Amino acid sequence: MEFDYVVKNVGEFGRIQLIMTIFFGLTTASVALQMIVTVFMQQTPEHRCAIPSLANDTFEIQGPWHQCLINQTIPVDENGEYEGCLWRSGNYSKNESVWPCKDWVYDTAVFPRTFPTEFDLLCDSSLLINMANVVYLVGVAVGAAGGGLVADYTGRKLVSFIACFIHGIAGIGAAFSPNYGAYVAFRCFVGICHGVLNNTVIVLCMEFVSPRKRIISLCTAAFSWGTGILLGTLEAYLIRDWRYLQLAVALPSVLYLLFWWITPESPRWLISRGKYAEAESVMRWVAKVNNTSLPEGRLFDDHSLRSTPTISPRQLRNAPRLIARTVVISFGWLTVGVSWYGLTLNQGSLDGDIFINAFVLALIDFISAFALLIINRIGRKTTYCVAMMLSALAMLSTILMHFFANKESSATSATFTALYTIGKLGVSCCYTLLFMWNGEFYPTALRNFGLGIGYAFGSLGAVISPIVMV
């Protein structure tokens, strides 16, 4: 008896599949939450050197006397703004000296406390902000590749729930970090679990439904990711302190462990490992919960179902066409990773209100999920190529504007933001599509590994993106 026939008998999308989809959606949203809040937590507000002789110095002008003292102590840059990294001793004399800041005062009107302001990651230390992002994204790449391989050998369920638990605990640890090093270490673990969850849970969910219902799982992933980005923006607007914000987005991952008792192991994976009795037990339980029935007798054995043999990744060398496809789609992942993370993490540099810009770009991620609703009509390749060309043209146009447009014009700023948004839309559509397209290349025994390799290249692109932004 074919496995897909058994799935039809127990219900192609019944109660169990709905529970799996909810769990999948919640974990995807949590991953998106812990990723997007870095845009807000790592904002560097306007600042200047604290006046050494003034104990209660503030960024806000306290009066004419304060303004005069600032003018005497803080030099101005070529734009007429107060220097953020230097102060001077002396009183406009020829003997005055300029010194680097040791303490700063910040504009707390938007963010009362951020990660850079708490650990003084300014001026020469500002590169450490991007370094924190690089370490996080390296963790994502490691988790994507290593987690997928481990899940192919030990099971989808165990790996998914361990990653979910660590994702929450490490996020909570980051919220209570006493110093920069501890924060980066905890965020690295969050990144590793990000990579694991993004490909392991989706495979667990997809392998529980029939092939013609898998689009539901992919749509759930896409819309949940967009929802997580939107919720992260809303939480950042409501919670302006970075520690409380980090804590708020980390706690839900721990609560999702309650799904352990109602989430079975993937029967497809069990069959691929030759565990027919366990797979049958799972499917009979699913049939009971879905209020359906299965025929008596053994469902899966060497005669009723041809098992998928265990395949080592080294055997890919015997499939040159699959190797070629892996190379091509890995390059696609790399390109999309650089673009998506670069545009997402750099959105704070756009003119205008940071929360409005973030909300619009988050909405773009949500809208991009609709690409999955048209791919069966016009094909994966066509959808991907159109979206990539749209993004490329929009982003290349911003380069032309940078060199030839009037940078002081409000129309230039609005056009730049519009092109930025269009570029993000195209890249987001490609990112959504790659999760389905990549997984379709591989047999069950290597699906997690194949998706993990592709996602690892996307994460490599993500690692490069903060470096490109410097």
N, C-alpha and C positions, 0 to 999 in steps of 0.2 A: 504494500500500500504506500503510495507516494505521500511524502510529508505534506505537500500543499493540499492534497485531498483530505488529509486529516484535519488541517486547519480550517477547510471549508465546513467540515462536519461540526467542529467545536465553535464555529463562528469566526468569520474573517476579521471582524472588528467588534468583539463583544465586550463584556465588562472588564475582563482581565486586560485586554488590549487597551481599553480606555484608561485603566489604572496605570499601565505602563507608560502611556502617552502623557498622562498628567505628571508622573514622576520625571519623565524625560524633559517635559516643558519647564518644570520647576528648577531642575538642576541647570538647564541651559540658561534660564533667566538669572540664576545666581552667579554663574560664571560671567555673564555679561555685566552684572552689577559690580562685581569686584574688579573688573577690568576698566569700566568707564569712569569710576569714581576717581581714578588717578588723575584724570584731566582737571578735576576740581581740587583734590587734595594737594596737588603739586603746583598750584598757581603761585606765582611770585607777585605780590601786590606792589604798588608803588612804595618806594622806601628811600631813605637817605641815612647818612651817618648820624648816630646819636651825638649830640654836643657833649664833649667830655666834661665840661664844667657845670652841666645842668642835670641834676639828679632826676627830675621829673619831666624830662623832655618827651614830647609827643610829636607825631607827624603833623597833626592839625595845628594850625597857627593859634597860639594862645593870646596874642595881642601884639601891638606895635613893638614892644620891647623884645618879644620872642622873634618877630620877623627880622628885626635889626640884628639880633644875635645869630640867627641862621645865616643872614647875608654875610656876616663877618666870618663865619666858621665854615660854611659849605660852599665850595666853588660850583660854578655852573658849566654845563656842557655846551657844545656848539648849537644846540637847539634852545638854549636859554633855560633848560631845566636843571634842577639841583642834581649834582652828581650823586649816584647811589653807592659809590665805593670809596670816595675820598673825602677828607676834611683837611682844613688848613689851620696852622697855628700862626699867630701874628695878626696884624691889623692892616692889611693891604700894603704892607711895607715891602721893601726890596728883599728883606731878610725872611719873609714868610716861608714856611715849609708846608708841603702837602704830604699827607700821610694816609695810608690805607685804613679803612674802618676796622674797628674791633667790635663795635656794637652798632645796632641799627634801630631805627624806629620805623613803623609800618603804617600804611593806610589800612585801617581795620573796618572801613565802611562796608565792604562786601564780604570779606573773609576775616573773622576775628583771629583765627589761628590756622595756618597751613603747615604742611610738612617742611617746606623750605624755611619758613620764618621761625619755626620752633628749633630747628637744628642749624640755623644761620647758613643755609646753603646758597650764598650769594657771591657775586663777584667772581673771584678765582675758584670758589668752591661750587659754583652753579653747575659745572659739568657733572657733579655727583648726582644731580636730579636725573639727568638722562642715563647715567650709569645704573641707577635703581631700576629704570624701565628696561634697560638692556638685560640686567640680571633676571628680572621677572620674565621677559620674553624668551630668554635662554631656557628658563624652567619650562615654559610652554612647549618649546621644541623638544626638550628631553622627555617630557611627559607624553607628548603625542607619539613619538617613535617608540619609546620604551614601554609605555602603558599598553599600546596596541599589541605589541608582541607578547607581553605578559598575559594579557586577556585572552589571546588566542590559545595559550597553553594551560591557564589555570581557571578560565571561565569569566564570562562577562559580569556576572552579578557581584562576585567577591571583589574584583578590582574596582568596579563602579562605586560600591559602598565605602570601601576603604578610602578611595580618592575623595568622596563626598565628605567623609568625616575629617580628613586632614585639611581639606579645602576650608572648612569652617573653623577648625581649631587654629590653623596658621593665620587666617584672617583676623581672628580675635587676638592672637599674639601680636600681629602687626599693630593693632589699635593700642596696645599697651607697651609698645617698644620704648625702652629707655634711651636708646641712642640710634644713630644712623645705621650702624652695622647690624643691630638686631632687626630693625625694620626691613632691611634688604634681605636678610636671611629668611624671615617669615614670608616676605613677598615672593621669594624664589620658590618656596614650597607651595604657595598659592598658585604660582604659574605652572608648576609641574602638574598639579591636580587639574588646572584649567585644561592643559593638553590631554590628560587622561580622560576626563569627563566628556570633552568635546567629541571624541570619536568612539569611546567605549559604550556610553549610554545610548548613543544613536544606533549603534549596531545591535545592542540588546533589544531595543524597541523594534527595529526593522525586522529582526529575525523572528518576531512573534506574530507577524501578520503575513498574509499572502502577498505575492509580488504586486498584484494590482491595487493593493491598499497601502503600499509603502509610501506613496505620495503624501498620505496623511502624516506619517512620521516626519517626513522632510519638511512639510508645511509647518508642523508643530515646532520643529527646530528653528526654522526661519522666523516665525512669528514670536516665538518665545525669546529669541535673541533680541529682536527689535523691542519687545516689551520690556526686557531687562534693561536695555539702553535708555528707554523712556523713563522707567521707574528710577534708574540711577540718577538721571538728570533732575527728576522731581525731588528725590531725597537730598541731592546736593543743594537744591534751592532751599529746602526746609531746614537742613542741618549744615551749618556753615563751618563748624569746627571739625577739622580733619579726623581727629581721634574718634569722636562720636559717629561720624559718617562711616568710617571704616568698620566700626563695631556693628553698626546697623545693617550693613550689607553682608557681614560675615555670619551672623547668628542663624539665618534661615538654613544654611547648608547642614548644620548639625541637626536641625529638626527633621530634615528629610530622611534621616535614618529610620524613622518610624515605618517607612515603606518596605523595610527589609522583610517583614513578616507577610507581606502580601505581594511580593515581587519574586517570581520563580526564575530559575536559571533558564537561559535560552535553550529550548529543545533542539534547535538546529545545531547549536554548538555541541550539545550532548551526543547527538547522532554522529556528528563529524568526528567525535572522539571514540565512537563505538559503544557509548553508554546507553544502550537501547532501553533497558529496564527503567533507568532514571528518566529518560525522555518520555516513555510511555506513562509513567507516574505523573509527570508534569502535565501532559496533555489530558489525562483523565481528570485531574484536578481542575484544569481550565474548563473542560466540558461541564463539570459540575457547577462551577461558579457562573458560567455563561448560560446555564440552564439548558444545555443540549446533551446529546448522548453519543457514545462511540460504540462500535460493535465489540462483542466479546472476543477474547483471544488476544494473542500477542499482536501488537501493531507494528513494531519495528524489530527486525532481525535481518540476518544476511539474505533471507529469501524474499521478505516482503518489502524491504527498502534497501537500495544500494547505498551503502554508507559512503560519505565523503572521506577519502583517506587523509591521514595526517600528512601535511605537506611542509617541508622545511623551506624557508625563504631562499636557501641556496639552490633549490631546484628551479628557480626562475631562470637560471642560465640556460635551461633547456627550452625556454619559450621566448625566442627573440622578439616576436611581435609584441608580447606583453611587456618585455623590457623596454622596447621603443615607446610604447604608450606610457609606461611609467616615467620615462625621461621627459616626454613632452608635457604630461600633466603636472609633473613636479616643477617644471619651469613655469607653468601657468600659476601654480600655487605660490612660487617665489615672487613672481611679479605682482600678483594680487595682494600677497602679504605685505610687501613694501608699501604699496599704494594705500591699502585700507588702514593699516596701523599708522602710517605717516599722516594721512588726512585726519584720522580720528584723534590721535594724541596731540596734533598740532592745531586743533580747532580753537584753542585759547588765544592764538595769535590773530584771529580775525577781528576786524573792526566791529564795534557794536557791543551789545550786552552779551556776556558769555553764556547766560542761561537760555536766552532766546536762540542764539546760534546753536547751542548744544541740543535744544529741543527740536529745532528744524532738522539737524543732521541725524538725530535719533529717529525722527519720523521717517527720514529717508531709508534708514536700515529696516524699519517696519514695512515700508512700501515695497522695498526690494524683494520681500518674500513672495509677492505676487508673480515674480518671474517663474516660480515653480508651477503656477497654474496654466502657463502657456507652453511649457517645454514639450509636452506630449503632442502639441499641435505643430510646432515649427522645428522641433528637434533641439537636442542639447548643444550641438556644435554651433548652429545658427544663433541661438540665444546668447551663447557665451561670446561669440565673435562680435555681435552687434553691441552688446553691453561694454565689452572691452574697448571697441573703437569709439563709442560715445564718451567713455571716461578719458581715453587718451587725447581726443580732440579738445575736450574741455580743459584738461590740465595743461596741454601745450599752449592753449590760448592764454592762460594766466601768465606764462613766461613772456609772451608778446606784450601783455599789458604792463608787466613789471618794467620793461625796457622803454616802451613807447607811450604809455598813457600818462595823463596828468595825475600824479599820486595824491595831490591835495584835493582833487575833485570828489564830491560825494557820489557822483555817478560812477566813477571808477571803482570806488569801494563797494558799491552795490553790485556792479557787474562782476567784480572779482569774487564776491561772496556767492553770487549765482552760479558762476562757472565752477567754483569749489564744490558747491552742492551737487551740480550735475555730475562732476567727476566722482564724487562719493556715491551717487546713485548707481552709476555703471559698475564701479568696483564692488559695491555691496551685492549687486545682482550676480556677479561672477563668483563671489565668495559663497553665496547661497547655493548656486548651481554645482560648484565643485564637490560639495559633500555628497550629492547624489551620483554625479557622473563618475567620480573616482571609485566609489564603492562598487559600481557595476562592472568594473574591469576584472575583478578577482573572484575566485571560488571561495566558498564559505570558510575553508580552513585558513585562507590567507587574507580574508577581507579586512580584518582589523589591522593586520600588518600593512597592507597596501594603503588603506586610508591613513594609517599612522605615518607612513613615509611621506605621502602627499602633504599631510597637515604639518609634518616636521619641516618641510621645505617652505610652507607658508609661514611657519614660525621663524625660520631663518630669515625670511624677508622681513618679518616683524622686528627681529633683532637688529637688522640693518637700518630700519626706519628711524629710530632715535639718533643714530650716528649721522645719517643723512641730514637730519634736522639741525645738527649743531652748526 
